[in-house]
């Protein structure tokens, strides 16, 4: 009987396939359904459009079926989001209160917005701060304290975000230690009075560890819990406006001798991530496999959750190599930028490339989190610092003329499409079946049992794709040059 049915479908392929996997026009105007779908096209014909479809009651004969497999489990997901820099907070605080709250709700609310769930902030200044500073610019422990940029811009914005979504995770990263801790090199050990470059004087390891503890405790006192820290932003980059060189040998020693023990002694469960730089280790042969070399010291490794990566050099395949060497350690992706150099305001180009290389690319290579750079810059690419990036765009850009009109760029969509359907604690699971040029996807199971799938269609034509979970199946006509996110109950 089954054989007869299958044969009849094959003979009448057009009608049978249409019934089983072609969505009807009614699907596009439903306001509820079994499956929630978000779609963004490079042309903005669909701008994070929310739609619904129901499970199909027809026998699935679609050759374009992707099947999720919850029995095949990969990493647990921590979240997705953007950096909330001093520049971002300055722009947000220039908005009127109602507009700012609306934007932050659309961005961070799990019920009324995208539900972004992870943000990165600087410990002290970054190259997108209003000035250069740390929280301990003068020797003497009595001189430690949060600074005006944090008190008047960053902390108020963080409090507003946490009020909207208390589950948002926060990561802190220093661009530089206090200048009085720096030396020109580890041989001469001469004072290095510059925000840019230099190295950490080993005699200040204990003081610098104390600095991290004080900052974490000060933020907690302000109502800002910090989930994780990295030890140094871009430790192999000497050229940023605020920066410091820190080899793997130095980072290993600092974590083992000071940072790890001091966080533990203070009762802080904050995760420590090593490295926080490029896939290619800035082509420094002696720094290749930077985090793995740190892990090779068991005393240091005991304090480290994993490693963080950026994509300004090298290939995401490096993530697979590091995971293969140390599958017991986590991976997170913490920074990528768009700007004039990569046609950053060409949404179609950047949406396709950034979704493939950054969002899905890093997740499919074992990253637990994806964080892009500045959440918001103004239309003059600022505020920015001399010596920092003068050509960067934000995940969104706000019109400097009115601090009201917002343009959403690719980075806003790529993390938003993940955050909207993949919730913290979700597990990446298997997904297989239909493959085609320009098609990339990955699947998840959330802690509430719901399934999620995020898909990129980089083809010039729409594709009729069916998603199946072994119990249900449904279909959606995926537009050309688009990103689609699905979430459904099993």
ZAVOSE-379616 format. One record per residue: residue in one letter; y, x, z of N, C-alpha, C, O in turn. Coordinates in pm, whole numbers, plus 50000, padded with zeros to 5 digits. Example, Ala and Ser with C-alpha at 12.3 -4.5 7.8 and 13.67 -1.06 7.14 Angstrom:
<recs>
a494315131950780495505123050780496705132050780496685142450846s497755128550708498945136750714500035129050787501145134150804
</recs>
This chain:
<recs>
x498805008350000500005000050000501265008750000502215006449926x501225019150089502355028450094502475035749960503575037849909x501325039549905501335046549776501985037949669502785042749588x501645025049668502215015849569503715014849584504445014549485x504195014349712505635013349738506375025849689507415024949624x505815037449723506445049949681506505051049529507505055349472x505415047049465505375047749320506415038549257507065042149158x506575026549315507555017249261508965022649275509805020549188x509235029749388510555035749408510825046649305511935047849253x509785054549277509965065249180510215059749041511015065248965x509545048949008509725042748877511115036748865511775037848762x511535030248976512875024048976513815032549058514455027549151x513915045349025514615055049109516055051249137516525052749249x516755046449038518165043849056518395033249162519185035249254x517725022049150517955011249246517425014849382518065011549483x516275021449390515705024749521516575034749594516825033149714x517055045049524517915054949588519235048749632519765052149738x519755039849553521025033549589520875025949720521745026549807x519755018549734519525010949857519355020049977519785016750087x518725031649956518335039750071519385049750116519415053350234x520265054350026521195064550077522615063450025523445071750063x522935053849942524305052449896525065042949987524695031249996x526135047650056526875038650144527605028050063528065030649952x527705016150118528445005550052529925007150081530315014450173x530755000450004532195000950028532554995150164533584998850221x531734986350215532024980250344532004990550456532694988950557x531215001150438531125011350543532485017450572532775021050686x533325018750470534595025650484535615017750567536605023550612x535395004850587536384996950660535834991550791536514983650858x534624995550829534074991350958534864997551072535325008951061x535034990351181535724995951298534784999051412535235002151522x533474998151388532475002751484531165004051410531024999251298x530215010551473528935012351407528065022051485528485027451587x526875024251435525925033151504526365047751500526055055451591x527075051451395527455065451373528965066451359529585059251280x529555075651436530985078551424531155090551332530465100651349x532055089551236532235100151136533715103751124534575094951115x533995116751125535355121751103535355129850974534475138050952x536355127550890536415134350760537795140250736538805133550756x537835152750692539075159050647538825165350511537875172750492x539695162150416539605168150283540725178350266541775177450329x540465188150180541475198350154542745192650095543815198650107x542645181250031543815174849971544555165850070545605160350037x544015164250190544535155350294544425140550256545055132150319x543615137350154543395123250124542695116350241542855104350263x541935124150316541405119650445541805130150547541385141650538x542595126150644543175135450741542565132650878543125125250959x541405138850902540615136251023540375121151037540435115551147x540095114750923539875100350922538615096550997537585103050984x538705086051077537575081551158536955069151094537645059351067x535645069751070534935058651009533595056651081533195064751165x532935045751047531655042651109530665038051002531045031750904x529405041351023528315035650943527195031651039527145036251153x526325023150991525165019051070523915026251021523875031250908x522905026751107521615031851064521085022950951521315010850950x520395029050858519835021550747518495015450788517715021450861x518255003450739516954996850762516024999050643514874994750645x516545005850539515755008250418514875020650435515175029450515x513795021050360512945032850359513715044350295514285042650187x513745056050359514545067250311513835074850200512815081350222x514375073950082513835081249967514825091649915514635097149807x515875094349991516915103349941516435117749931515885123050027x516625124149816516315138349806517365147049876517165159049894x518465140849916519575148049980519575145750130520625142950189x518415146850193518295143850336518315156650419517585166150392x519165156550522519175167050624518555161150749518975150550795x517565167750804516865162750923517145171951041516935184051033x517615166151151517855173951272516555175151350515715166251346x516415186251421515175189051493515495193551636515755205351658x515495184251733515845187951870514835197051937515135202952041x513655198351881512645207351939512995221951915512515230751986x513825224551815514255238251786515615240451852516625234951808x515645248351957516845249952039517405263952027516675273852021x518745264552024519445277352018520355278452141519895276152253x521635281952124522515284252238523135271452292523235261252222x523555272152418524345261452479525805263452443526295274852440x526515252652414527895253552370528865251752488528685242952573x529885260452492530905259852597532145251952554532745245152636x532525252852426533685245252382534395251452264534005261952212x535455244552221536205248352102537685245752125538055235652185x538535254852077539955252552097540825263552040540465269851940x541965265852105542975275152053543665282252168543515278452284x544425292652133545185300152234546475292652266547205288252178x546735291452395547985285452442548855297052491548865300352609x549575303152397550385314952424551755310952479552085299152486x552525321052518553895318352560554695311852450555495302752476x554495316352326555205310352212554795295852193555645287252169x553495293252203553015279452193553675270652297554145259652267x553695275452421554245267452530555755265552515556285254952547x556445275752467557885274352442558145262952343559005254552364x557375262952233557545252452133557195238752187557885228952160x556125238052264555745225252324556815220052419557095208052421x557405228952497558415224752593559745221252526560595214752588x559935225352400561115221352325560985207052272561985200752237x559775201952265559555188252221560005178552330560065182152448x560325166152291560595156552398559275152852463558205154152402x559345148352586558155146352669557135137152603555935139752609x557615126352542556715116552481555985122552362554775120452346x556695129752278556055135952161555055146552202553965147552145x555425154452302554515164852349553235158652405552125163052373x553385148352487552215142052547551325135852440550095136252450x551945130052339551175124152229550375134952156549185132952128x551015146252125550305157052055549175162652141548065164552092x549445165252268548415170852355547265161052376546115165152388x547575148152380546525138052392545675137852266544445137652274x546305138052150545565138352023544685150752013543635150451949x545115161552076544405174252066543295175652170542195180052137x543575171952296542655175152405541905163252464540885165252530x542365151252443541695139852505540315137652445540155137652323x539325135952530537965133552483537785119252434536865116352358x538645110252479538515096152442539545091852338539255083052256x540725097752339541795093552250542165104052146543125102152070x541445115052141541805125552048540615133952007539465129452015x540895146151962539845155251916538945160152029537755162852008x539495161252147538695166052259538505181052261537455185852305x539505188852213539385203352225539105206852371539645200752463x538235216952390537675218952523537745233252576537235235952685x538365242452502538435256352548539755262252499540095260952382x540495268552588541745275052548541795289252605541165292352706x542555297652538542705311552580544175314152611545055310152535x544415320852721545775324352761545835339352790544805345852811x547035344652792547215358852820547365361052971547945352853041x546835372253019547085376853155548295386053144548145397653107x549465380953176550705387953143551125384153003550845373052957x551795393252935552325389852802551295392352694550285399052715x551575386752576550845389852454551895392852347553085393652377x551455394552222552435396552115553105383352078554045383251997x552655372252135553335359452119553795354352255553425343452300x554615362752320555275359252445556785359752423557255364552320x557525354952520558985355052508559575368452547560725371452515x558775376752617559205390252653557955398252688556865392752698x558135411352707557025419652753557025420052905558055422652966x555875417452966555795417553112554335417453156553455413553079x554105421653278552855418653347553245412153479554435410353508x552275408753558552565402453688552695412853800552715409353918x552775425653761552865436253864553585448153801553005458953786x554845446153764555555456453689556155467453776556665477353724x556085465853906556575476153998555495478954101554925469754159x555215491754123554165495354219554425489254356555565486054392x553335487554431553415481354563552855467154555553365458954478x551825464254634551155451254623552085439554652551855428354607x553145442154728554105431554757554875427254632555545416954634x554775435054525555525431954403554715423954300555215420954192x553465420354335552695411954244553235397754248553625392854354x553275391054132553665376954129553655371353989553905378553892x553375358453978553485351753849554935352153802555855351553884x555135353253672556465355153617557035342053559556345331853551x558305342653518559005330453477558335323853356558295311553348x557815331753261557165325853144555955317553186555695306853130x555225322453284554065315053333554495302853414553945292053397x555475304753501555895293953592556625282753519556485271153556x557415286153416558255276153352557725270953218558175260653169x556765278053160556235273853031554715271853035554215260853010x553985282653065552535282153049551875272853151551085264253113x552185274453277551535266153380551875251353365550965243053376x553125247453340553395233153317552605227353200552115216053209x552465234853091551695229952977550215228953014549565218952982x549675239153082548275238653123548005226753214546965220253202x548915223953305548745212453395548725199453317547945190453349x549565198453216549585186253135548285184853056547755173753043x547775195953005546505195552932545365191553025544545183152989x545315197653143544235194653237544305180353289543275174453323x545495174753297545625160753336545035151653229544495140953259x545135155853104544585148152992543075150052984542335140452963x542605162453002541175165552997540855176053103540965188053076x540445171653223540165181053332538995190453305538795200253377x538215187653200537035195953171537355207853081536465215853051x538605209253037538965220352950538725233653021539155235553135x538035242752954537815256253007538975265252966539565263452860x539285274853052540375284253026539855298553033539125302153126x540225306452935539885320752932541175328852938542135325752869x541185339153021542335348053031542025361752974540925367052993x542995367552902542825380852842544105388852858545175383852825x544035401252910545235409652916545445417252785544495422252724x546705418152745547065426552630547415440652679547265450352605x547875441652799548245454652858548205453653009548475443053064x547855464653077548045464953222549495468453252550265471153160x549895468253379551235473253414551425487353358550515495553361x552625490153308552865503053243552645514853338552255525653295x552885512753466552735523953558551265528053578550985538453637x550345519953528548925523553533548485531253410547345535953405x549355532653311548965538753184549205553853180550125559053243x548335560553104548555574853075548435576852924547935568352852x548915588452879548895591252735547485593352683547155589152572x546655599952763545235601752731544495605652858545125607652962x543185606752850542395609252971542215624152999541485627853092x542865632552921542825647052947544115651453015544085657553122x545265648352953546545652253010546945643453128547585648153223x546575630653122546905620953228548395620353258548815619253373x549215621253152550655620253170551095605653168550545597853090x552055601753250552545587853250552935583453110553495591153032x552625570853079552865565652945553685552852957553125541952974x554985554252949555905543152975556135534952849557235535052792x555085527952806555185519852684554265507852694553175508752749x554725496552640553865484752634552775486652530551715480452539x553025495152432552115497052319551275509552338551805520352366x549955508052323549005519052330548875524452472549145517452569x548445537352483548155543152613546745539752658546025532252592x546355545352772545055542752831545205540452981546225544153040x544195534253041544225531353184543865543853263542805549853242x544745547653354544475559253440543335555753534543435546153610x542225563553531541095560253618541435559453766540745552653842x542505566053808542855565453951543375551653990543505548554109x543685543253888544165529653916543105518953890543415507053888x541855523153871540795513253848540775502753959540695490753931x540845507054084540755497554195541995488554199541885476654228x543145494254171544365486154169544305475754056544725464354074x543785479853942543745470553828542725459353854542945447853817x541615462753919540665452453958541305442554055541085430454045x542085447654147542815439154243543775429954169543935418354206x544415435154065545355427453983544675415253921545215404153924x543485417253864542735406053806542445395553914542655383553891x541985399854028541665390554137542895382754179542835370554196x544005389654196545245382954238545715372854134546165361954169x545605376454007546025367253902545145354753902545645343553893x543845356653912542915345253914543195336154033543195323854020x543445342154149543705334254269545065327254261545205315954307x546055334054202547385327954187547325315954092547955305654118x546565317253984546415306053891545675294553957546025282853939x544645297754033543895287254103544785279854202544675267654217x545655287154269546585281054364547545271554294548025261954353x547825274454167548695265754088547945253954027548515245753955x546635253254056545835242454001545245245453865544855236353792x545175258353831544665262653701543395270953723543495283053744x542215264853718540985272753732540695280353604540775274753495x540365293153616540075301453498538575303653490537975309553579x537995298953382536545299353364536025313253331534945317253375x536815320853253536345333853204537515343053177538645338653158x537215355953176538205366053137537555375853040536335377753042x538375382052956537945394052886538705405652950539765403753009x538155417552937538695429053010539955434452942540875439053010x539985433952810541135438952734541125432752596540135433852524x542205426452558542325421552421542375433252324543155442552343x541535432852223541505442952117541605457152172542605464052150x540595461452244540655474552310540705486552215541025497552258x540405484452087540465495551992541735495351908541895503451817x542645486151940543895484751865545055490551946545465484652046x545565501951904546675508251975548045503251929549055506851989x548085495051823549355492851752550045479751784551185477851742x549415470751855550065457951884551265460151976551335470252045x552195450651976553415452352056553105453752204553795460852277x552065446952249551525449052384550055452252364549315444052309x549625463952407548265468352376547865480052466548695486052533x546555483052464546045494952532544695498452472543875489652444x544465511352452543175515952403542215517052520542555522452625x540995511752501539975512352605538615513752539538085503952486x538045525652542536745528052481535655520652559535895515852670x534455519952500533375513352572533025520952700532635514952800x533185534152696532895542052816533855538352930533455537053046x535145536752895536135533052996535895518753047535975516153167x535605509752954535385495852997534155494753085534155487453185x533115501753049531895501753130532185506653271531745500553369x532925517653282533225523353414534125513953495533905512053615x535115508153431536035499153502535315486753552535535482553666x534465480753470533725468853512532785472253627532715464953726x532065483153613531055486753712531665491053845531175487353952x532735498953838533305504753959534305495654029534495496654150x534955486753952536055479354011536045464353983535945456254076x536145460553856536345446453824535195437553872535425427553940x533975441253838532835433153878532695431954029532615420754080x532665443154101532555442354247533705434754314533485427654411x534925436254262536055429454326536025414354304536355406754394x535635410054184535495395554162534395389954252534545379154309x533295397354264532195392854348532605392254495532295382554565x533315402454541533755402954680534725391754713534755386754825x535515387754613536495377054633535865363154619536545352954637x534575362754588533895349954573534255342554446534155330254441x534685349954344535085343754218533915343654120533305353954094x533605331854066532495330453972532965331753827532205328653735x534195336153806534755337653672533885346753586533515357753628x533555342153466532735350253376533545362053322534745360853298x532885373153302533485384953240532845386953103531625387953091x533685387452999533205390752865533755404352824534925407352844x532885412452768533245425852722533805425252580533685415252510x534415436152539534885439252404536095430852363537215435052391x535945419252299537075410852257537825417052139539055417952139x537065421252039537685427551922536815425451798535955416651796x537045433551694536535430751561535055433951541534475442251610x534475426851441533085429051406532785443451367531685448451391x533785450251308533535463651254533985474851348533985486551309x534375471151471534805481151570535895490251516535975502051549x536745484351432537845491451367537395504551302538135514351297x536155504351251535575515751178535525528551262535585539551207x535405527151392535235538651482533745540351510533155532551584x533155550451449531705552151456531205553251600530135547951632x531965560051686531505561851824531665549351910531215548952024x532315539051852532495526551927531635515151872531735503851920x530785518051774529895507651721528965502651830528555510051919x528635489751821527795483151923528435484152062527735485252163x529735483752065530525485252189529925477552307529675483752411x529675464552298529165457652416527755461852453527425462552572x526915464552354525535468552384525505481652461524695483452551x526405490852425526475503552497526905501352642526445508552732x527775491552665528145488252803526945482352876526675485852991x526215473252810525045466952871523965477052909523165474553000x523935488352839522885498152865522955503953006521985509953053x524085502153072524175505553213523915492753293524745483653294x522785492053357522385479753427523395475753534523585463853559x524025485553596525005482553700526205475153644526725465953708x526675479253525527785472253461527325458953404528005448753419x526165458953339525665446853272525485435253369525625423653331x525175438453494524935427853592526165419053614526035407553656x527345424353585528585416853607529075409553481530035401953487x528415411953366528945407553238528145395853182526925396453172x528865385053145528205373453085527825376052941526775371552894x528685383452869528425385952728529605392852662530365399952728x529745390652532530775397652455531575387752371531075377252330x532845391352347533755383252267534115390752139534215403052139x534305383152031534595389351901535755382651829536035370751848x536445390751746537475386251652536965389351511535955396151494x537675384251409537185386351272538185393251180538175390851059x539055401651235540045408551151539465420451076540165426950998x538215423451099537535434151027536035432551041535545429551150x535295434750931533845433750937533345419950902534075411650849x532075417650932531395405350891530715398751012530275405451105x530635385551007530045377851117528565381151139528015377651244x527925387751042526535391751059526365401151179525265402451232x527465407751220527405416351338526975408451461526315413951550x527335395851467526945387451581525425386551591524855387151700x524765385051477523305384251477522685397151525521675397051596x523285408351487522755421251530522885423051681521955427751747x524025419251736524235420551881523305411051955522745414652058x523145398751904522255389151969520815393851965520055391952060x520435400051855519065405251843518815416251945517735417052004x519825424851965519655435852061519665431052205518915436152289x520525421252236520595416352373520645400952377521705395152400x519515394552353519475379852352519755373752488519985361652498x519745381952593520035376852728521535375652754521945369752855x522365380952665523815380452683524465370452586523985368452475x525555364452631526245354252553527165360452448527535372152455x527525352152350528525355752250529565344652242529215332852243x530835348452235531915338852214532845344552108533025356752098x533445335652030534415339851929535785335951982536035324252010x536705345751994537925343352070539235344451992540285340752044x539195349451867540475349951796540295351751646539475359651600x541105344151573541275345551428542645339951394543145331151464x543245344751287544595340251251544685336051106543895340351021x545655327551079546075324750942547535328950929548285329151026x547915332250806549305336550786549595338750639548845334350552x550665345550614551085348050476550045356050398549895354050278x549335365050465548415374150397547165367050344546535371950250x546785355550403545575348850356545845334450310544985325650318x547085332450259547435319350202547235308350306546615297950278x547765310750426547445302550542547875288150536547335279950611x548825284550449549235270550441548625263250321548995251950291x547685269950253546915263550148545705257150215544685263650235x545825244250249544795237950332543435237950265542435240850330x543365234850136542055234150073541335247550079540155248150113x542035258150046541415271550049541015275350190539885279550214x541935273950284541675278550419540675269550492539855274450569x540725256550469539765247550534538345251450495537465251750581x538125254250368536795257950323536365271550381535285272750438x537215281550365536845295050410536725295850561535775301750613x537675289850633537665290950779536535282950842535995286950945x536175271750781535045264150834533745271850812532885272150900x533625277950694532395285350663532275298150744531225300850801x533365306050750533285319250812533515319050963532895326651036x534405310351009534765310351150534005299751228533215303151317x534235287151197533685276551282532165275751273531465278651371x531645271951158530195271051144529545284851138528435286751187x530245294451078529675307851066529375314451199528305320351216x530295313551293530065319851424529085311851508528265317651579x529165298751502528225290351579526805292451529525875293551609x526625292951398525285295351343524805309551369523635312551347x525695318151417525335331851456525415333651608525725344551656x525145322851682524905323151826526155322551914526015324052036x527335320551861528505319351949528495305952022528175295551966x528875306752151528915294852236530275288052235530415276652279x531265295052184532625289752181533345295152059533035305952010x534305287352009535165291751898536595288651938536965277151961x537415299351946538815297851984539665304651877539475316451847x540605297251820541525302951721542795307651793542955305451913x543685314051718544885319951778545905308851804545505297451826x547195311651802548225302351851547985287651816547835284151699x547965279251918547865264851894549075259851816548925251951722x550275264351854551485259551788552515270651772552865277351869x552985272451650554145280851622555195272251552554895261251505x556415277451544557445269751473557425273551324556665282251282x558255266951247558255268951102558805282551061558745286150944x559365290151156559765304051131558715313851182558975325851195x557505308551211556365316851256556615323051393556175334251420x557305315951477557625321551607557635311351719557145300151704x558195315651834558775328751860557725339851854556575337951895x558135351551801557225362951796557935375651843559165376051855x557145385851868557685398451920557745408951811556895409251722x558765417451817558825428951727557625437851754557315441151868x556945441651647555735449651661554475441351665553375446651652x554645428251684553505419151677553435412851540554055417751445x552675401951528552525395351398553785387651364554185378551438x554405391151253555605384351206555285374351094556175367351046x554025373751055553655365650939552555355550970551925350250879x552335352851099551265343651140551745329151139552905326351166x550835320151108551055305851126550245301051246549285307551287x550625289851300549865283951409548755275051357548695271851238x547875270851449546915260551414547685248151369547255240851280x548845245951433549825236451382551175243351382551425252351463x552035239151292553415244151287554355232551316554195221651262x555345234951402556315224651434557655228151372558075239751373x558325218151318559605220251250560655224751351560975217651445x561185236751329562165242351423563465234551422564255235451517x563705226751317564965219251307564985207351403566055203051447x563795201951434563795190051520562745190251631562735181451717x561845200251630560755201051728560035187651741559715182951850x559795181651626559135168651623558085167751512556975163151535x558465172151393557575171051277556525182151283556855193951291x555255178151278554145187651293553315188051165552975177651108x552995200251120552065202251010550775208151066550795218651130x549675201451042548385206151092547735215150988547555211150873x547405227251028546795237050939545285237650958544725230651042x544635246050880543165246350879542565248751017541555242551051x543175257551096542565260851225542525249051321541635248151405x543485240151308543465228151390542255219451356541595214051444x541975218351228540875209851185539515216051213538585209051252x539375229251194538025234951206537515234251350536335231551373x538395236751448537945235351586537895220651627537055216751707x538805212651572538815198451604537565191251557537055182451626x537065194951439535855188551387534645191751474533745183351488x534595203451531533515206651623533725199751757532805193351809x534925200851812535205195251944535015180251950534625174852054x535295173351840535235158751840533825153351863533665142551920x532815160651819531445155351828530515164151911529455159551953x530905176751935530065186052011530735188452146531795194652152x530125183552252530745184052383530205195752466529075200252444x531015200852561530545211952644529195209052707528955198252762x528305218952697526955217252747525955213252641524745213152666x526445209852521525545206352411524685218352373525035229852402x523555215652310522665226152262522635225952110522445215352049x522825237452049522635238151904521155236551875520325243151938x520825227951779519425225151746519185227651598520125230351522x517955226651558517605229051420518085218051327518225206551368x518345221551204518695212051099518235218050967518545229550937x517495210450890516945215850766516775204650664516955192850695x516435208650543516235199050436517125202250319517015213050259x517995193150286518835194450166519725206850172520425209150271x519685214650068520565226350053521215225749915520645220449820x522405231249906523115231849779524235242049791524655245349902x524705247049679525815256549680527025250249748527395238849718x527645257649839528845252849905528585243450021529525238350081x527315241050054526985232050164526545240150285525585247850278x527265238550397526935245350522526955235050632527835226450634x526005235650724525995225950833525265231550954524535241350945x525485225151066524745228251188524695215851274525565207151265x523665214951359523415202951438523345206251587523105217751626x523565196051668523615197751813523035185351882522965174551824x522615187252006522305175852091523165176752216523095186752288x523965166552241524845166352358524045163052484522915158452478x524675165652598523985163452725523685148652749522795145452828x524395139552683524115125252696523045120552600522755108552591x522445129952527521375126652434521825124052293520995123552202x523135122252271523605119652136523435132052049523445143352097x523255129551919523185140351822524545142151755525335132751747x524805154151709526015157051632525635166351518524755174751530x526325164551407526155173551294527525175651231528265166051208x527855188251201529125191751137528795198451005527975207650999x529445193750900529055197550765530275200950680531315194550688x530105211250597531135215550502530615213550361529525218150327x531395206750278531075205250138532145212350056533235206950035x531835224350010532805232449933532645230449783533145238349704x531935219849745531745217049603532935209349546533715203449620x533055209549415534135202349349533845187649331534695180249283x532645183249371532265169249359531785163949493531365171649580x531845150749508531315144549629529785145349628529175146649522x529185144449745527735144949756527255133549846527775131449956x526245126349797525655115649877524575121649965523525125849916x524835122150096523945129250187523425119650294524175111650349x522155120550321521515112750426521175121850543520695133050525x521445117050664521105124350786519985116650856520055104450870x518955123750899517815117550966517485125051094517685137151103x516975117751193516585124251319515135121551357514725124251470x514345116151262512965112951290512765098651335511655093351330x513845092451380513795078551426514725069851343514365058751303x515915074951317516925067751240517365076251122517175088451121x517955069751024518645077050919519845068850874519875056650888x520835075850819522045069350770522625078050659522225089550642x523555072450585524085079550468525605078950465526225069950522x526165088850397527615089250382527945097150257527305107250228x528925092450183529355099150060530375109850099531555106850121x529925122250107530765133350153531705137450041531245141549934x533035136550062533975139849955533925154649916533425163049991x534435157749797534575171649753535545178849845536485172949897x535295191849864536185200449941536555193850075537725191550105x535525190950154535775183750279534925189150393533945196250373x535345185650514534575188050636534295174550698535175166050708x533055172450739532645159650797531895162350927531035171150933x532235154651030531535155351159530915141851189531535131351167x529675142151239528955129951272528495130451418528155141051471x528485118851482527885117851615527205104251627527775093951590x525975104351678525225091751690524235092551805523845103351849x523845080851854522865079951962521475080051904521235074451797x520535086551973519155086651924518325075651988517135074351958
</recs>
